[in-house]
Amino acid sequence: MKARFIYFDGSERTVDVQCKTENGITKAFLPKEAADESVQYIDFLYDYFTANVGDEGYFVTNQAADGTFITRFMEREDCAFSKDHSFIACYGINKGKGGTLAIVTGMRYDFGMEIMLKNGIYSLYPRFYIDGDEMYEDICVEFYELKDGSYSAMARKYREFQLTRGGCVPLKERAEKDARLMKATKGIEVRIRQGWKPAPSPVENQTPETEPPMHVACTFERVGDIADEFKKRGINNAEFCLVGWNSGGHDGRFPQLLPVEPKLGGEKKMTELVKKLQNMGFVVVCHDDATAAYTIADCFDEEYLLKNKDLSLHKRPYCWSGGRPHKICPKRQYERFEISNQELIKRFGFEGVHYIDVITILPLLKCYDKNHPLNRRDSAEWYRKIMRLARKNFGGFASESGYDFGAADTDYVMYPVYKTEPDENNPLCDKYVPFWHIVYHGILMYNPCTFTLNYTAKGVKNRLKYFEWGGRPLVCYYANFAVGNNWMGLEDFLTDTDEQLKDSVRKIKQMAEDYEEMKPERFEFIESHEEISDGVYKTVYSNGTEVVVDYNKETYKIERM
């Protein structure tokens, strides 16, 4: 087993990696002292994560928010694919019947995956991004030999790791200890985007004089109309999440929250709405952000911003509703804003699975500010403090995707993956598989993917994906708000007219009924998933329930013991 050092000057060297086997687990590790300021990154290489063209089996590789995919060892032109961060800290190789699962346990916040085909040989390995910095711990990868080498078996093994060593606790166990979380698990998630400025913004650095006008889509009173229609249609369980309630609407002026947006009805109407929904038996929470700072915020200050290695401010490569988002250092976010922001939000009466945007979808970053320096492990820990605080204050924590550095402190993810079908951007992706879903069903609530958001407006195959991959249905009003960036689909639920509102609730009723139909599996693990014939998939739960989805006939069947 080898480690390849790649230096900033372009040179390379390869060294042996130390290995030891205990209790059937092989551990490969490289001491943290092995790297210095000249090292850009380190590749971990091993012969048994290689295969020849024509070999039986496949690789299992994570592609961050896009999903987990398999690569069969078929003939194709030489190609490669890389991702600089991985949403799950494992990868695997299937060798026919058996296989090997690798779990990164040291420097697990600092690696991405490299996969390639060259000269008839497939190879898969993690790349650890050192960036010329001192490593905070040894690189360590553990290898588990599996008699069943399927991706389902790999996912079960990784779930076992997360439950025994990763700090994860089953959802049922957590919900039985917190009535707020238990109540949230009973209903579908309903996100209502109430108002927003243009996204992307035509003004990068907004001021009160230059900011574009905010579009009002759904006032607080109109949200109440949606809830009334829910009751008329017999939808009695739902968690409503208000998006854009804050000053300037969705991503309007973060980290500034107040005043509650007057164009939506202001604080009085919002607090009345919260009480109304709770009196109707619904859960109501709100959308916040703990990562972005916009220049228009009345509290904008470079002091708390995350600094790159050259001490420049870290900015996202795009503009959003509030302009160009600057990244806030996670430590300073917690210390300067998060405690007070959550206290403020709690005073409005919100209770449930509190949503803080994008924490579990963006790569972890280092902060080089001398007053609050962080490595990636530090960043993860400060974000987890934010998650744990939300659980304490509201009953649960939710965010946008499934980056599992936060799995032990998260209760719901809006969607863990973006893709279900291969595309030309990854020539080594033969098929996306619900690896993440097998690991975390029964630990986290989730909507399966972006394609299942508002699925009754999108067609029967999107609905079938919900039954195939499990989870909790997600409704988004005004999902299609960003110009040229319709990652949640063109189909939408609107409330501009009474007929639109009623039509949306008719479609949502089906989603609520689907969630009830899968109620016995709500707290169960997924034990296996497989394609049993062309276009026909079977998902098996830990209570013995089998769900068979047939995309050819556009049907599903649930068989319970």
N, C-alpha and C positions, 0 to 999 in steps of 0.2 A: 504494500500500500504506500502511496506516494502523496506528497504535497508539492504543488508547483507554485513558487513565488513569482509574481510578476511585479516588476519595479517601475517606478515612474519614468525612468529613462528608457523603458522598452525592453530591458534585459530580463532574463528568466533564470531560475535555478530550481532543481528538483531535489527534495530530501525525503528520506524515509519517515513514515509516520509511525509512532508508537502504537502498539495494539496489545490488548489483553482480553481474555475471555473468562467471564465469571457467570456461573449459573446459566450457561447456554447463550449468554449475550456477549457479543464481541464489541469492544469499545475501541475506537480509533481516536487518538487525541494528539494535539500539537500544543506544546507549552506556550503560554502567552508571551514569554520572553523571546520567542523565536522571531518575532517581527520587530522592525524598527521604522523610523520615519521615512525610509526609502521604499517601503512596500506599499504598493497600490492595492493589490488583492491577492488572495491565496485560493488556489483550486485544490479540492480534495479528490484524488484520483484512486480508483481501485478497479482491478481487473474484472470482478464479478458484477460490475454495473456496466458491462459492455456486452454486445451481442453481434453476431454476424448476420448479414442479410440472409433471410430464409430461415433463421432460427424460429422455434416456437416461442410464443409469449409476447410480452409487451412491457414497456416502461409505464409507470404512473408518475405524472409530473404536475405540479401546481403552477398555474399561470396567473397568480394573484387574483384580482377581482373577476377576471374572465372565467375562471373555473379550473377544475382538475381534469386532465385529459390523459388518454392512453395513446402510446405510439407503438404500432406493430412493426415488426422487423421485416417489412416488405421491401421489395426493390423500388427505388425512387432515385432521383438525382441527388447528389450531395447537397446538403442543406444544414442549416443550424437555426436554433432559436434560443434566446436568453431572456431572463426576467431578473431585474435587480433586487427583487424582494419576493418572498413567498408567503402566502396567507396561512399555510399550514407548515409546520416545521418537520415535514417528513416527505419521503418519496420512495418509490419501490420498483422492483423488477419481478415480473412474472416469468417463470421458466417452463410453462406448461402446466403441470399440476402444482408444483411447489413455487416458492418465491422468497424474496428477501425484502423486508421493510427496513429503511434507514430513518432514524429519528435524530435530528440535530438537537443536542442538549447543551452544548457550549457555544457561545456566540450566536445563539439562535435568532437574535434580532438583526443580524448583520449579513445575512446570506441571501442569494438568489440562485436560480437553477440554470444550468447550461446543458443543452441537449443538442446532439449533432449526429449526422451521418457523413462519414468521410471514408472513401476508398473501401466501401463495403462493410464498414464497422460502425455500429451504433454505440454511442457513449452518453452517459448521464452522470453529472456530478454537481455538487454545490460550489458556488464561488463566494468566498467571504471577503467583504469589502472593508479593508483595513484603513484606507485613506491616509496612510502615513501616521496614524495615531497609535497610541499605546493600547494594546488589547486589554480589556478589563477582566478577561478570564481565558482559560484554555479553550481552543476549538475542540469540540468533542462530538462524535457521531456514534450512535449505538445501532447495531445491526441485529435484526431478529429474523431467524430462519423460520419460514412458515410452510407446513405441509400443504395447507390450502393457500395457494399463491394468488387467489383472485383479489381484485381491488376491494371487494367487500370484506374479505378476511384482513387485508391490510388496514382498512378503515376501522374494523373492530379492534384490532391490536392498538391502533393509535388512540382510539377512544378509551381503551383500558389504561393506557399511559396517562391520558389527560385526567381520568378519574382518580388514579392512584398517586400520580406524581405531579400533575399539572394544576391541581387545586380546583378542578371542576366538581360541581355537585349536581346531581340530577334535578331537573326542573321540579318534579313532584315534591321532592324533599324540601326544596327552597320554598315552594308555594305553600306547603303545609305549615310553614313557620311564619309566613307573612300573608295576611288576608288581602292586602293590597295587590300583591302579585297574583294570588289565586284568582281574584276577581278579574284581573286583566287577562288571564289565560282563557277565560270563558267566552271571550268575544273576538271577532275579527278586528283588524286594525284599520282605522279610517282617518287618513291624513287629508286635511283641507287646507289648500294653499289659498290664503285669503287676499293677499295683495303683493305686488312686486314691481320693482323698477325694471327697465329692460335688461334682459340677460342674453348675451353679454352686453355690458354697459358701453355706450359710446364715449363715456367720460371715465378715464382711468383713475384720476385722483380727484374725487368729488369733493365739493364744498357745498354748504347750504345754498349758495348762489348758483352753482353749476350742476347740481344733481338733477337727473331727469325726473319727470313726474312719476308717481306711483300709480299703477293700475289697480283699481279696486275690483276684486272678483267676487268676494263673499264676505259680507259684513258679519259681525257677531250675531245680529238678529237673524240673518239668513242661515247661519249654522244651526240656530234653534229650529228653523223651518225644516232642515234636513233631519234633525232628531225627531221632530214631530212626525215626519213621514215614515221614519224608521218604525216608530211605535204603531202607526196605522197599518204597516205591512207586517207587523208581528216580529220585527227584529228587536229583541230585548237585551241582547248582549253585544256590546261594541266598546272599543277604546277609541275615543276621538282625540286626534292630535292637531292642535291649532298651529298652522305654519304661517309665519309672516305677521303675527300679532304684534310684534315689536316695532319700534320706531323705524319707519322707512320700508316696512314690509319684509318679505323674505330676503335674508342677507342684506338688509338695508343699511345698518350702521354698526355692525358688530365691532368690538365687544359692548358697545352701548346698547341698552335694551329700552330704556324709557325715553319719552313717554309711550305708553301703550298707544298704538297707531290711532290717532283721532279719526282718520277717514274710515276706519272700520267700526267706530263707535266709542273708542276710548276705554279707559279703565273701568268705568261704571258698567258699561254694557258687557265688557268681558267678564267681570266678576259675576254679574247676573247670569250670564250664559253658563259659567262653570257650575253655579249652584243649580240652575235648571237641569243641566244634563245629569248631574249627580242625583238629583231628586227623582229623575226618570229611571235611575238604575244604571246609567252608563258610567264608564270611566272616562276621565278627560285629563289630558296632559298637553304639553306644548313643546314646540321645536326651539332649540337653542343651538349655539355654536361655541366651541371652546378652542378653536384653532385659528380663526381668521380675524384680522384687524383691518378696518378700512379707514382711509385718511379722513373721511367725513365724520367719524365718531368724535364726540365731544371729549373723549378720554384717550384719543390717539397719542401715543408716546413711543418713541423708538426704544426707550428703556426696556420695555418688556418684550420686544420682538426677538425672534430667533435670528441668530447671526451665522452666516456661512463661515467657512474656514478663513476666507480673506476679510472677514468681519463686515462684509456687505449684508444688507438686509435680505432675508429670504422671501421672495415673492413667488406666487404661483404663476405659471406661464399663460394665464388667461385672465380676462376680466369677467366679473360676475355682477350681480345687481348693484352692489355697493361700490363697484370699481375694481381696482387691482387688489386682491387679497394679500396682505402681508401675513406671514406665519408668526403666531405667538409662541414663545417658548413655553412648553408644557408646565414647567415649574412655576413660572411667573403667572401663567393663566390660573393655576390653582391658588397661588398665594394672593394675587391682586384682584382676581375677578370671581373665581368659581364659588368660593364659600359665600360671598355676599350675593351673587346672582342667584344661586339656588335658594338662599333664604328669601330673597325677593319673590321669586317665582312661587315658592311654597306659600307665601302670604296671600297670593291670589287664589289659593284653594286647590291648585292642581295636585292630583294624586294618581299614581299608577306607574307605568314604565316610562320614565322620563327620557325624552329623545334629545341627544346631543349629536349634532351632525358630523359626519365624515371622519370621526376619530378612528374607526376600524376599517377605513378604506384607503387612507393615505399612507404612504411609506413612513416609517419611523425615521426621524432625522436627528442629527447631532446639533447641539447649540454651542457655538464657540465664544459667546460673550463671557468675558472673564469674571463677571459678577454672577452669572448663573450658567456655568458650563454643564453640558449634559452629553453623555454618550447615548447610544440608542437604547440600551437597557434602562438607563435613567429615564429617558423619555417615556418608555413603556410603563415604568412604575408610577410616574406622575399622572399619566392618563388613567392608570388603574385607580389611583386615589380619587380622581374625578368620578369614575364609575362607582366606586364604593360609596362615595358621598351621596350620589344620586339614589342608590339603593336605600341608604339610610333615610334620606329625606322624603322619597316619594314611593318607594316600594320596589323599584326596578330601574335598570338602565338599558337604553336602546341606542343603536347608531346605524350607520348606513350599510355596512357590509361585514364580511366575516373574517377579517384579519385576526387570527386566533391568539395573538399576544394578550388579548383582553377577554378570552373565552370564559375564564373563571369568574369574571366580574360583570358579565353581560347577560341580559335576559331575553333580548329580542334584537334581531337584525332585519333591516328593511328588505334586503335581498343579499344573500351571500355571494351570488355570481351573476355575471352579465350574460353569459353565452350558454346555449344548449346545442348549437350546431357548429361544426368546424368552418373556418373561413380561410381566405388566402393569406391572411396575416401571419399564420403559423403553419408552415408546410409540414411540420412533424406532428400536428394534432390530427389523429384519425377519428377520435370520438371523445366528447365530453361525458364524464360520468359523475353521478351524485356522491362523490367521495366525502366531501364536507358534510353533506346531509346525513350520510350514514354515521359519521362520527358524532354529530351534534344533535340529531333528533332525540328528544327526551332530555337534553341538557339545555338547549336554547330553543326559543320560539323563532320562527323565520318564515318569510314568504320565499318560496323556492328560488325565484330568479326574476329579473326585470320583466320577462315575457309573461309571467303569471300575475303581475300587477294589473288590476282591473280586468281579469281574464274573461269575465262574461261579456265584455264589450269587444273581445278580440277573436273569438271563434272557439270552436270545440277543442281543437288541439292544444290550445293554451290551458283550457280547463283540465284536460287530461294530464298535462304536465304537473298540475297541482296534485292530482291523485297519485301520479307516479313517484314524485319526489317528496311528497308530504309537506307538513308545515302548517302555517296559519295564513289564511287569505288576507291580502292587502288591497285596500281601496285608496286611490289617490284622486281627489278632486283637483282639477287644473294641473294635471301631471305634465301636460305638453305646453310648458310656459317658456322654455328657452329656445330662442331662434336658432335653427340649424343644429340642435343638439337634443334629439328626441330619443334619449337612451331608455326612456320608460314607455315608448310606443306612441303612435299617433292617436290611438283611440283614447277617449277621455270621458270623464264624468264632469258635467257642468251644472251650474245652477242659475244661468242667466235668465231663464224663463221657468215658470212653474212646471211646464211640461217636461223640460230637461231635468229638473229636480226629481219629478215623479218617475221618469224613465230610468234615471240612474238608480233610484232605490229599488225599482223592480229588478234590475240586474244584480244589485248588491244582495237582494233577498236570496238569490240562488247561491251566492258565495257563502252567506251565513248558513244556509241549509247544508252545503257541502262540508263546512267545518263541523257542524253537528253530526253529520253522517260519520265523520272520522273521530268523533269524541272518544271512543274507547282506546284509540291509539295516541291520544294527545300527549301522554306522559311516557309512552313506550319508546324503546330504542328501535332503530331500523337495523335488522340483522343481516339482510342481504338484498342485493339488487342485481338483476341480470336480464339480458335480452334472451328470451326463451325461443323466439323465432323472429323472422324478419319483421320489424315494426311492432313486436309484442314484448312487453316488459313485465316482470314480476318483482314486486317489492314485498319483503317478509318482515313483519314486526316481531318484537320479543314476546308478545302475547299470543303468537301463532297466527295472527291475521295475515292473509295473503291478498294483495291488491294486484290484479292483472289488468294492464292497460293495453288496448289494441288500437294502434293508430291507423291501421288499415280499415277497420270497421268503425272507427271512432266511438269505441265503447270502453267501459271499465267494469270490472266485477270485483266485489269485495267478499271474500270467504273467511268467515270467522269460525273458530273452533267451538 
